[in-house]
Amino acid sequence: MKVDGLKVLIRGAGELASATAHELHRNGFRKILMLERRHPKAVRRNVCFSEAVFGGVQHVQGVTARLARDLEQVAFINRLGDIAVSLLPLDEALRTFEPQVFIEAAMLRHNWGLTRDLAPIVIALGPGYTAGKDCHAVVDTFRGPQVGAVLEDTGEHLIEEPPAEIMGFTRERVMKAPRDGIFFTNRSIGDEVERGEKVGTVVSVWGVEDYRKGVPVDASSAVTARIAGVLRGLLRDGAPVEAGDKIGDVDPRGRTGDLDHISDKARRVAEGVHEALVTLLAEARAGERAG
């Protein structure tokens, strides 16, 4: 079967999942369905197909994704040559879409029950999965010389990965939710910020109505930039968050061309997924001929 006829189901539509879908689409895969939650937590939204959940369509470097409300719309979107994004439950998508390839890209960092039985080919991104046991292949997402490599085991990578270093800054670049609640902001990706400048506020779900009426909130709810630069990523206004969730990140270099481009890391991970998929397809076809 040609790759344009293979059905690929990707769980997640954040940065790494979107880079993966983009890479596969560029390499001829045309029946791609991505599953996303109702409130995506992607920070680098300009390069994430999860944005289709809100606007119905998202363009990333020449590739288009569209929101599909049911399987019929998925087929129509794929016939257009675009990627489908849906809020369908995983079980329903597996049953009705019947993918030949399933890619776990939600970046949960633990196995929620993934097995090789979900599809003829199952590939997982990042830590928490073991090839041969949980899936057919695992692609390393840990930044470094091995990023994008197809691995047999990822147990050693269950530590927290620091953000990419830019001009000597790593963890200082990242802003996180100080509490559970709803994130409110009037800032946008690409805005310039100063160190200590307020970027938004996380309000408890019980205090949202008062906040909207102008009632002051606790200062500890503020989300502030830890360094000066440009907002490279930022959650949407009104996004539900949990304490410790990534809210956004700052690029100390100022304005660059990176805001609308897939990162080098994400691209390498996506290339690793494509490599793993091509290898597994070749093995499957060799097995069919031998049989």
DAJO-V307828 format. One record per backbone hydrogen bond with DSSP energy under -1.0 kcal/mol. CO is the residue of the C=O (numbers start at 1). NH is the residue of the N-H. If there is no record, write none. Layout:
CO/NH + CO/NH
This chain:
2/5 + 3/6 + 7/100 + 7/101 + 8/33 + 9/103 + 10/35 + 11/105 + 13/50 + 14/18 + 15/19 + 16/20 + 17/21 + 18/22 + 19/23 + 20/24 + 21/25 + 22/26 + 23/27 + 24/29 + 25/28 + 31/8 + 32/84 + 33/10 + 34/86 + 35/12 + 43/45 + 43/234 + 44/47 + 45/48 + 48/51 + 49/52 + 50/53 + 51/54 + 51/55 + 52/56 + 56/67 + 58/65 + 60/63 + 63/60 + 64/83 + 65/58 + 66/85 + 70/74 + 71/75 + 72/76 + 73/77 + 74/78 + 75/79 + 76/80 + 77/82 + 78/81 + 83/66 + 84/34 + 85/68 + 86/36 + 89/93 + 90/94 + 91/95 + 92/96 + 93/97 + 100/121 + 101/9 + 102/123 + 103/11 + 104/125 + 115/118 + 121/102 + 122/136 + 122/137 + 123/104 + 124/139 + 130/133 + 130/134 + 130/135 + 135/132 + 137/124 + 138/151 + 139/126 + 140/148 + 144/147 + 146/149 + 149/140 + 151/138 + 154/157 + 155/158 + 166/169 + 169/166 + 170/173 + 171/174 + 173/250 + 175/247 + 175/248 + 177/244 + 181/241 + 182/203 + 183/238 + 184/201 + 188/191 + 191/231 + 193/229 + 194/197 + 197/225 + 200/223 + 201/184 + 203/182 + 204/207 + 207/211 + 208/212 + 210/215 + 211/214 + 218/221 + 219/222 + 221/202 + 223/199 + 223/200 + 225/196 + 229/193 + 230/251 + 231/190 + 233/249 + 236/239 + 239/183 + 241/181 + 242/245 + 245/177 + 247/235 + 248/175 + 249/232 + 249/233 + 251/230 + 251/254 + 258/261 + 263/267 + 264/268 + 265/269 + 266/270 + 267/271 + 268/272 + 269/273 + 270/274 + 271/275 + 272/276 + 273/277 + 274/278 + 275/279 + 276/280 + 277/281 + 278/282 + 279/283 + 280/284 + 281/285 + 282/286 + 283/287 + 284/288 + 285/289 + 286/290 + 287/291
